[in-house]
Amino acid sequence: MGSYPELNNYFEDHPYPLPQDLPDGICETKASGYIDKPIPQAVWQQVIDQFHRAVNPWSMVYTEPYGGAIARYPVEGSAFVHRHVDMDIVIDGSWRNEEERVKVQAWIDGLYDLLRPYMNGHVYQNYPDRTLKDFAKAYWGDATYRRLREIKTKYDPTNFFCYEQSIAPL
């Protein structure tokens, strides 16, 4: 236990693999979302209870706390628009075969549905999710995505690659 900076420094000096003893050939599926309102203690208990029902020992649920200096930078100052949230929460499941993948996805979906009422609909860009209905809004927000496309068109008009065209059907 300790402050975020203390724990961050500790874990930088005491590395360990996450998750431990991961077998060869394992696949990963994850879902994440930004939490922008307090989660009641009873819901946290449900998260813990659901976590204990994980399909295998390689699945994780973790938070990335926000606030402080990150919130002082203007949202319109960069492509990172997720500055006014409490945390990012990540549900990470691992699987070895199709049968286990289906079970892991159901486990992830159950946790995500439990937390959805506390999420703002945005997702951290480093956790891509092919199932997002509106990826641009989820990752960057409408205004920032438009601005990013304008910048790309202005500075590299001959090599414009539209992300929407690159999404393969599920």
C-alpha positions as CSV (number, residue, x, y, z in Angstrom):
1,M,0.0,0.0,0.0
2,G,1.1,3.5,-0.7
3,S,0.7,6.5,-2.9
4,Y,0.7,6.1,-6.7
5,P,4.2,7.5,-7.1
6,E,5.5,5.3,-4.3
7,L,3.9,2.2,-5.8
8,N,5.0,3.1,-9.3
9,N,8.6,3.5,-8.2
10,Y,8.5,0.2,-6.3
11,F,7.2,-1.7,-9.3
12,E,9.7,-0.1,-11.6
13,D,12.5,-1.4,-9.3
14,H,10.8,-4.8,-8.6
15,P,9.7,-6.1,-12.0
16,Y,7.7,-9.2,-12.4
17,P,6.0,-10.8,-15.3
18,L,2.3,-10.2,-15.7
19,P,0.7,-12.7,-15.8
20,Q,3.2,-15.2,-14.4
21,D,3.9,-18.6,-16.0
22,L,2.1,-17.8,-19.3
23,P,2.2,-20.9,-21.5
24,D,3.4,-20.7,-25.1
25,G,0.8,-20.1,-27.7
26,I,-1.6,-18.3,-25.5
27,C,-3.9,-15.6,-27.1
28,E,-5.3,-12.5,-25.5
29,T,-8.5,-10.6,-25.6
30,K,-9.2,-7.4,-23.7
31,A,-11.7,-4.7,-23.2
32,S,-11.2,-1.3,-21.5
33,G,-13.1,1.8,-20.7
34,Y,-12.7,5.1,-19.0
35,I,-14.5,5.5,-15.6
36,D,-15.7,9.0,-15.0
37,K,-17.9,8.6,-11.9
38,P,-17.3,6.8,-8.6
39,I,-18.0,3.1,-8.5
40,P,-19.8,2.1,-5.3
41,Q,-18.1,-0.4,-3.0
42,A,-20.8,-3.0,-3.6
43,V,-20.0,-2.9,-7.4
44,W,-16.3,-3.3,-6.6
45,Q,-17.2,-6.3,-4.6
46,Q,-19.1,-7.7,-7.6
47,V,-16.0,-7.0,-9.8
48,I,-13.9,-9.0,-7.3
49,D,-16.4,-11.8,-7.2
50,Q,-16.5,-12.0,-11.0
51,F,-12.7,-11.8,-11.2
52,H,-12.6,-15.0,-9.1
53,R,-14.7,-16.7,-11.7
54,A,-12.0,-16.2,-14.4
55,V,-11.7,-19.1,-16.8
56,N,-7.9,-19.5,-16.1
57,P,-5.2,-18.0,-14.0
58,W,-3.9,-15.7,-16.8
59,S,-6.8,-13.2,-16.8
60,M,-6.5,-9.8,-15.2
61,V,-8.5,-6.8,-14.2
62,Y,-6.6,-3.7,-13.5
63,T,-7.0,0.1,-13.2
64,E,-4.9,2.9,-14.5
65,P,-5.6,5.9,-12.2
66,Y,-5.9,9.4,-13.8
67,G,-6.1,12.9,-12.4
68,G,-3.5,15.4,-11.2
69,A,-1.3,16.9,-13.8
70,I,-2.8,15.1,-16.8
71,A,-6.1,16.9,-16.2
72,R,-4.4,20.3,-16.3
73,Y,-3.4,20.0,-19.9
74,P,-6.1,21.2,-22.3
75,V,-8.0,18.5,-24.1
76,E,-7.7,20.3,-27.4
77,G,-3.9,20.5,-27.0
78,S,-3.3,17.0,-28.2
79,A,-4.9,13.9,-29.6
80,F,-5.3,12.5,-26.1
81,V,-8.7,13.6,-25.0
82,H,-9.1,11.3,-21.9
83,R,-8.0,13.9,-19.3
84,H,-11.0,14.3,-17.0
85,V,-11.7,10.7,-15.8
86,D,-11.1,8.9,-12.6
87,M,-9.3,5.9,-14.2
88,D,-9.1,3.5,-17.1
89,I,-10.1,0.0,-16.3
90,V,-8.9,-2.9,-18.3
91,I,-10.3,-6.5,-18.4
92,D,-7.7,-8.8,-19.9
93,G,-8.4,-12.4,-20.7
94,S,-6.1,-15.1,-22.1
95,W,-7.1,-18.3,-23.9
96,R,-5.6,-21.4,-25.5
97,N,-8.3,-22.7,-27.9
98,E,-11.7,-21.7,-29.4
99,E,-13.8,-23.2,-26.6
100,E,-11.8,-21.3,-23.9
101,R,-11.9,-18.1,-26.1
102,V,-15.7,-18.2,-26.0
103,K,-15.7,-18.6,-22.2
104,V,-13.1,-15.9,-21.7
105,Q,-15.1,-13.5,-23.9
106,A,-18.3,-14.2,-21.8
107,W,-16.3,-13.5,-18.7
108,I,-15.0,-10.2,-20.1
109,D,-18.4,-9.2,-21.3
110,G,-19.9,-9.9,-17.9
111,L,-17.4,-7.6,-16.2
112,Y,-17.7,-4.9,-18.8
113,D,-21.5,-4.9,-18.5
114,L,-21.2,-4.6,-14.7
115,L,-18.9,-1.5,-15.1
116,R,-20.6,0.1,-18.2
117,P,-22.8,2.4,-16.1
118,Y,-19.7,4.1,-14.7
119,M,-17.9,4.5,-18.1
120,N,-18.0,7.5,-20.4
121,G,-17.9,5.6,-23.7
122,H,-14.2,6.4,-24.4
123,V,-11.4,3.8,-24.8
124,Y,-7.7,4.2,-24.6
125,Q,-6.1,4.1,-28.1
126,N,-3.5,1.6,-27.0
127,Y,-6.1,-1.0,-26.3
128,P,-7.7,-1.4,-29.8
129,D,-11.0,-3.2,-30.0
130,R,-12.3,-4.3,-33.3
131,T,-15.9,-4.6,-31.9
132,L,-16.2,-0.8,-31.2
133,K,-19.2,0.5,-33.1
134,D,-17.7,4.1,-33.3
135,F,-14.0,3.8,-32.9
136,A,-13.2,7.4,-33.8
137,K,-15.5,8.8,-31.0
138,A,-14.3,6.1,-28.5
139,Y,-10.6,6.8,-29.1
140,W,-10.4,10.5,-29.9
141,G,-13.9,12.1,-29.7
142,D,-15.5,13.5,-32.8
143,A,-13.8,16.9,-32.8
144,T,-10.3,15.6,-32.3
145,Y,-10.7,12.9,-34.9
146,R,-11.8,15.5,-37.4
147,R,-8.8,17.6,-36.5
148,L,-6.5,14.6,-36.9
149,R,-7.9,13.8,-40.3
150,E,-7.5,17.5,-41.4
151,I,-3.8,17.5,-40.2
152,K,-3.1,14.2,-42.0
153,T,-4.7,15.5,-45.2
154,K,-2.8,18.8,-45.0
155,Y,0.7,17.4,-44.3
156,D,0.5,14.1,-46.1
157,P,-2.3,14.3,-48.8
158,T,-0.7,11.8,-51.2
159,N,-0.5,9.1,-48.5
160,F,-3.8,9.4,-46.8
161,F,-4.8,6.1,-45.3
162,C,-8.3,6.1,-43.8
163,Y,-8.5,3.8,-40.8
164,E,-12.2,3.0,-41.5
165,Q,-11.1,1.3,-44.7
166,S,-8.6,-0.9,-42.9
167,I,-11.0,-2.6,-40.6
168,A,-11.6,-6.2,-41.6
169,P,-15.0,-7.7,-40.9
170,L,-15.2,-9.9,-37.8
